[in-house]
Amino acid sequence: MKLTAEISCYPLQDDYLAPIKWFIDRLKQYDNIERKTNAMATQVCGDYQAVMMMLATEMQAAHEKWGKAVFVCKFIGGQLDLSHSQ
């Protein structure tokens, strides 16, 4: 089964851009997961278990490296076209 998710990261620190860029760069390492980033969030799509494992791994890594941060996620069962712009 496929999963499409949208995730936003809100670091609770003054220099918030560095953790956000770091998190997005980490998501780029997963070749088996499609990813699209815009000004508000990053959307990912792939195998359900792979997406969930990636998010769990990378959110934990972000908390360990940067401390407190809020992650806001939306999940849709199935595969959405991330290139859709309407």
OpenMM code with the backbone's topology and positions (N, CA, C; nanometers):
from openmm import Vec3, app, unit

residues = "MET LYS LEU THR ALA GLU ILE SER CYS TYR PRO LEU GLN ASP ASP TYR LEU ALA PRO ILE LYS TRP PHE ILE ASP ARG LEU LYS GLN TYR ASP ASN ILE GLU ARG LYS THR ASN ALA MET ALA THR GLN VAL CYS GLY ASP TYR GLN ALA VAL MET MET MET LEU ALA THR GLU MET GLN ALA ALA HIS GLU LYS TRP GLY LYS ALA VAL PHE VAL CYS LYS PHE ILE GLY GLY GLN LEU ASP LEU SER HIS SER GLN".split()
positions = [
    Vec3(0.0833, -0.1178, 0.0000),
    Vec3(0.0000, 0.0000, 0.0000),
    Vec3(0.0880, 0.1244, 0.0000),
    Vec3(0.0426, 0.2271, -0.0683),
    Vec3(0.1149, 0.3541, -0.0747),
    Vec3(0.0609, 0.4510, 0.0299),
    Vec3(0.1439, 0.5469, 0.0671),
    Vec3(0.1075, 0.6508, 0.1617),
    Vec3(0.1629, 0.7837, 0.1124),
    Vec3(0.0807, 0.8863, 0.1181),
    Vec3(0.1255, 1.0220, 0.0907),
    Vec3(0.1155, 1.0995, 0.2214),
    Vec3(0.2205, 1.1729, 0.2545),
    Vec3(0.2227, 1.2494, 0.3789),
    Vec3(0.2772, 1.3887, 0.3525),
    Vec3(0.2304, 1.4816, 0.4322),
    Vec3(0.2825, 1.6178, 0.4285),
    Vec3(0.3342, 1.6479, 0.5681),
    Vec3(0.4561, 1.7019, 0.5767),
    Vec3(0.5165, 1.7288, 0.7067),
    Vec3(0.5760, 1.8686, 0.7094),
    Vec3(0.5532, 1.9361, 0.8197),
    Vec3(0.6130, 2.0672, 0.8449),
    Vec3(0.6889, 2.0595, 0.9762),
    Vec3(0.8035, 2.1235, 0.9800),
    Vec3(0.8883, 2.1239, 1.0989),
    Vec3(0.8959, 2.2662, 1.1537),
    Vec3(0.8705, 2.2790, 1.2834),
    Vec3(0.8761, 2.4086, 1.3506),
    Vec3(0.9707, 2.3991, 1.4701),
    Vec3(1.1006, 2.4229, 1.4483),
    Vec3(1.1974, 2.4181, 1.5587),
    Vec3(1.1689, 2.5289, 1.6602),
    Vec3(1.1812, 2.4971, 1.7863),
    Vec3(1.1570, 2.5943, 1.8927),
    Vec3(1.2891, 2.6582, 1.9349),
    Vec3(1.3457, 2.7345, 1.8422),
    Vec3(1.4708, 2.8055, 1.8676),
    Vec3(1.4786, 2.9262, 1.7759),
    Vec3(1.5653, 3.0205, 1.8101),
    Vec3(1.5776, 3.1433, 1.7313),
    Vec3(1.6268, 3.1154, 1.5894),
    Vec3(1.7301, 3.0336, 1.5753),
    Vec3(1.7846, 2.9997, 1.4428),
    Vec3(1.7075, 2.8794, 1.3884),
    Vec3(1.5868, 2.9031, 1.3422),
    Vec3(1.4991, 2.7931, 1.3015),
    Vec3(1.5263, 2.7413, 1.1603),
    Vec3(1.5913, 2.8218, 1.0751),
    Vec3(1.6130, 2.7779, 0.9361),
    Vec3(1.7127, 2.6629, 0.9255),
    Vec3(1.8169, 2.6636, 1.0054),
    Vec3(1.9179, 2.5566, 0.9979),
    Vec3(1.8577, 2.4190, 1.0242),
    Vec3(1.7787, 2.4007, 1.1303),
    Vec3(1.7185, 2.2685, 1.1516),
    Vec3(1.6214, 2.2272, 1.0411),
    Vec3(1.5468, 2.3238, 0.9872),
    Vec3(1.4524, 2.2911, 0.8802),
    Vec3(1.5275, 2.2435, 0.7566),
    Vec3(1.6303, 2.3171, 0.7154),
    Vec3(1.7105, 2.2769, 0.5988),
    Vec3(1.7769, 2.1423, 0.6230),
    Vec3(1.8281, 2.1209, 0.7421),
    Vec3(1.8923, 1.9946, 0.7774),
    Vec3(1.7928, 1.8792, 0.7630),
    Vec3(1.6707, 1.8985, 0.8144),
    Vec3(1.5680, 1.7947, 0.8081),
    Vec3(1.5312, 1.7629, 0.6628),
    Vec3(1.5110, 1.8648, 0.5822),
    Vec3(1.4763, 1.8443, 0.4411),
    Vec3(1.5886, 1.7715, 0.3680),
    Vec3(1.7134, 1.8102, 0.3953),
    Vec3(1.8272, 1.7423, 0.3325),
    Vec3(1.8322, 1.5955, 0.3711),
    Vec3(1.7972, 1.5637, 0.4949),
    Vec3(1.7961, 1.4236, 0.5380),
    Vec3(1.6908, 1.3434, 0.4608),
    Vec3(1.5762, 1.4054, 0.4325),
    Vec3(1.4712, 1.3348, 0.3588),
    Vec3(1.5134, 1.3047, 0.2156),
    Vec3(1.6040, 1.3832, 0.1601),
    Vec3(1.6522, 1.3619, 0.0234),
    Vec3(1.7313, 1.2323, 0.0090),
    Vec3(1.7784, 1.1760, 0.1180),
    Vec3(1.8604, 1.0540, 0.1138),
    Vec3(1.7802, 0.9292, 0.0779),
    Vec3(1.6499, 0.9361, 0.0837),
    Vec3(1.5643, 0.8196, 0.0629),
    Vec3(1.5202, 0.8142, -0.0836),
    Vec3(1.5954, 0.7383, -0.1635),
    Vec3(1.5674, 0.7298, -0.3073),
    Vec3(1.4351, 0.6605, -0.3384),
    Vec3(1.3866, 0.5788, -0.2473),
    Vec3(1.2638, 0.5034, -0.2713),
    Vec3(1.1380, 0.5828, -0.2359),
    Vec3(1.1551, 0.7075, -0.1925),
    Vec3(1.0417, 0.7910, -0.1537),
    Vec3(1.0439, 0.9196, -0.2344),
    Vec3(0.9328, 0.9474, -0.3021),
    Vec3(0.9190, 1.0715, -0.3797),
    Vec3(0.9011, 1.1873, -0.2819),
    Vec3(0.9615, 1.3019, -0.3126),
    Vec3(0.9580, 1.4149, -0.2214),
    Vec3(0.9427, 1.5449, -0.2984),
    Vec3(0.8611, 1.6346, -0.2454),
    Vec3(0.8466, 1.7682, -0.3031),
    Vec3(0.8348, 1.8672, -0.1882),
    Vec3(0.9171, 1.9715, -0.1907),
    Vec3(0.9168, 2.0724, -0.0855),
    Vec3(0.8704, 2.2052, -0.1424),
    Vec3(0.7858, 2.2736, -0.0665),
    Vec3(0.7456, 2.4092, -0.1020),
    Vec3(0.7709, 2.4998, 0.0190),
    Vec3(0.7212, 2.6214, 0.0151),
    Vec3(0.7491, 2.7176, 0.1217),
    Vec3(0.6858, 2.6802, 0.2554),
    Vec3(0.5853, 2.5942, 0.2543),
    Vec3(0.5128, 2.5620, 0.3775),
    Vec3(0.5390, 2.4229, 0.4337),
    Vec3(0.5713, 2.3265, 0.3464),
    Vec3(0.5804, 2.1877, 0.3921),
    Vec3(0.6570, 2.1034, 0.2910),
    Vec3(0.6826, 1.9806, 0.3305),
    Vec3(0.7399, 1.8806, 0.2407),
    Vec3(0.6383, 1.7681, 0.2270),
    Vec3(0.6132, 1.7283, 0.1047),
    Vec3(0.5229, 1.6176, 0.0772),
    Vec3(0.6072, 1.4979, 0.0361),
    Vec3(0.5713, 1.3822, 0.0861),
    Vec3(0.6424, 1.2589, 0.0532),
    Vec3(0.5418, 1.1523, 0.0150),
    Vec3(0.5848, 1.0611, -0.0706),
    Vec3(0.4974, 0.9531, -0.1153),
    Vec3(0.5812, 0.8287, -0.1415),
    Vec3(0.5321, 0.7173, -0.0956),
    Vec3(0.6024, 0.5917, -0.1178),
    Vec3(0.5297, 0.4781, -0.0483),
    Vec3(0.5992, 0.3661, -0.0341),
    Vec3(0.5446, 0.2521, 0.0369),
    Vec3(0.5093, 0.2939, 0.1793),
    Vec3(0.3939, 0.2523, 0.2254),
    Vec3(0.3416, 0.2948, 0.3554),
    Vec3(0.4447, 0.2777, 0.4672),
    Vec3(0.4980, 0.1577, 0.4805),
    Vec3(0.5935, 0.1300, 0.5884),
    Vec3(0.7213, 0.2112, 0.5721),
    Vec3(0.7684, 0.2284, 0.4479),
    Vec3(0.8913, 0.3036, 0.4236),
    Vec3(0.8749, 0.4503, 0.4622),
    Vec3(0.7605, 0.5095, 0.4277),
    Vec3(0.7357, 0.6499, 0.4627),
    Vec3(0.7289, 0.6648, 0.6141),
    Vec3(0.6542, 0.5783, 0.6809),
    Vec3(0.6403, 0.5889, 0.8259),
    Vec3(0.7739, 0.5679, 0.8972),
    Vec3(0.8530, 0.4731, 0.8496),
    Vec3(0.9841, 0.4487, 0.9110),
    Vec3(1.0766, 0.5677, 0.8892),
    Vec3(1.0746, 0.6260, 0.7673),
    Vec3(1.1572, 0.7425, 0.7391),
    Vec3(1.1201, 0.8579, 0.8321),
    Vec3(0.9906, 0.8855, 0.8441),
    Vec3(0.9477, 0.9959, 0.9291),
    Vec3(0.9856, 0.9724, 1.0750),
    Vec3(0.9657, 0.8532, 1.1251),
    Vec3(1.0013, 0.8226, 1.2635),
    Vec3(1.1520, 0.8381, 1.2856),
    Vec3(1.2311, 0.7859, 1.1931),
    Vec3(1.3769, 0.7944, 1.2042),
    Vec3(1.4243, 0.9386, 1.2012),
    Vec3(1.3749, 1.0151, 1.1060),
    Vec3(1.4247, 1.1517, 1.0873),
    Vec3(1.3701, 1.2499, 1.1902),
    Vec3(1.2481, 1.2290, 1.2383),
    Vec3(1.1984, 1.3149, 1.3459),
    Vec3(1.2780, 1.2896, 1.4739),
    Vec3(1.3075, 1.1637, 1.5024),
    Vec3(1.3884, 1.1322, 1.6202),
    Vec3(1.5275, 1.1928, 1.6073),
    Vec3(1.5882, 1.1811, 1.4889),
    Vec3(1.7214, 1.2380, 1.4670),
    Vec3(1.7191, 1.3898, 1.4850),
    Vec3(1.6136, 1.4553, 1.4376),
    Vec3(1.6015, 1.6003, 1.4528),
    Vec3(1.5891, 1.6390, 1.5999),
    Vec3(1.5100, 1.5659, 1.6744),
    Vec3(1.4952, 1.5961, 1.8170),
    Vec3(1.6271, 1.5745, 1.8907),
    Vec3(1.6985, 1.4686, 1.8551),
    Vec3(1.8262, 1.4421, 1.9208),
    Vec3(1.9300, 1.5488, 1.8890),
    Vec3(1.9323, 1.5973, 1.7645),
    Vec3(2.0325, 1.6953, 1.7230),
    Vec3(1.9957, 1.8375, 1.7643),
    Vec3(1.8692, 1.8760, 1.7482),
    Vec3(1.8291, 2.0162, 1.7622),
    Vec3(1.7446, 2.0456, 1.8863),
    Vec3(1.6991, 1.9431, 1.9548),
    Vec3(1.6158, 1.9674, 2.0724),
    Vec3(1.4694, 1.9779, 2.0355),
    Vec3(1.4000, 2.0667, 2.1017),
    Vec3(1.2553, 2.0768, 2.0858),
    Vec3(1.2166, 2.1285, 1.9480),
    Vec3(1.1180, 2.0610, 1.8888),
    Vec3(1.0613, 2.1010, 1.7603),
    Vec3(0.9220, 2.0397, 1.7494),
    Vec3(0.8364, 2.1104, 1.6811),
    Vec3(0.7011, 2.0607, 1.6554),
    Vec3(0.6963, 2.0114, 1.5117),
    Vec3(0.6431, 1.8920, 1.4914),
    Vec3(0.6204, 1.8382, 1.3573),
    Vec3(0.4700, 1.8258, 1.3367),
    Vec3(0.4218, 1.8812, 1.2267),
    Vec3(0.2808, 1.8729, 1.1919),
    Vec3(0.2711, 1.7865, 1.0661),
    Vec3(0.1930, 1.6799, 1.0731),
    Vec3(0.1831, 1.5857, 0.9612),
    Vec3(0.0371, 1.5637, 0.9220),
    Vec3(0.0190, 1.5412, 0.7924),
    Vec3(-0.1095, 1.4973, 0.7374),
    Vec3(-0.0813, 1.3705, 0.6588),
    Vec3(-0.1687, 1.2718, 0.6696),
    Vec3(-0.1505, 1.1447, 0.6025),
    Vec3(-0.2725, 1.1125, 0.5174),
    Vec3(-0.2455, 1.0656, 0.3964),
    Vec3(-0.3514, 1.0212, 0.3065),
    Vec3(-0.3130, 0.8827, 0.2565),
    Vec3(-0.3963, 0.7854, 0.2825),
    Vec3(-0.3716, 0.6518, 0.2315),
    Vec3(-0.3805, 0.6521, 0.0799),
    Vec3(-0.2773, 0.6037, 0.0147),
    Vec3(-0.2743, 0.6008, -0.1309),
    Vec3(-0.1660, 0.6933, -0.1853),
    Vec3(-0.1515, 0.6901, -0.3150),
    Vec3(-0.0481, 0.7680, -0.3829),
    Vec3(-0.1101, 0.8890, -0.4511),
    Vec3(-0.0630, 1.0078, -0.4167),
    Vec3(-0.1066, 1.1299, -0.4829),
    Vec3(0.0016, 1.1775, -0.5783),
    Vec3(-0.0377, 1.2504, -0.6790),
    Vec3(0.0562, 1.3094, -0.7751),
    Vec3(0.1142, 1.4353, -0.7120),
    Vec3(0.2394, 1.4282, -0.6689),
    Vec3(0.3027, 1.5412, -0.6016),
    Vec3(0.3374, 1.6551, -0.6982),
    Vec3(0.3303, 1.6306, -0.8267),
    Vec3(0.3586, 1.7354, -0.9232),
    Vec3(0.2340, 1.8179, -0.9556),
    Vec3(0.1188, 1.7763, -0.9043),
    Vec3(-0.0065, 1.8483, -0.9296),
    Vec3(0.0017, 1.9868, -0.8669),
    Vec3(-0.0329, 2.0910, -0.9449),
    Vec3(-0.0148, 2.2284, -0.8939),
    Vec3(-0.1428, 2.3095, -0.8889),
    Vec3(-0.2564, 2.2515, -0.9079),
    Vec3(-0.3826, 2.3262, -0.9059),
    Vec3(-0.4405, 2.3346, -0.7681),
] * unit.nanometer
topology = app.Topology()
chain = topology.addChain("A")
for resn in residues:
    res = topology.addResidue(resn, chain)
    for name in ("N", "CA", "C"):
        topology.addAtom(name, app.Element.getBySymbol(name[0]), res)
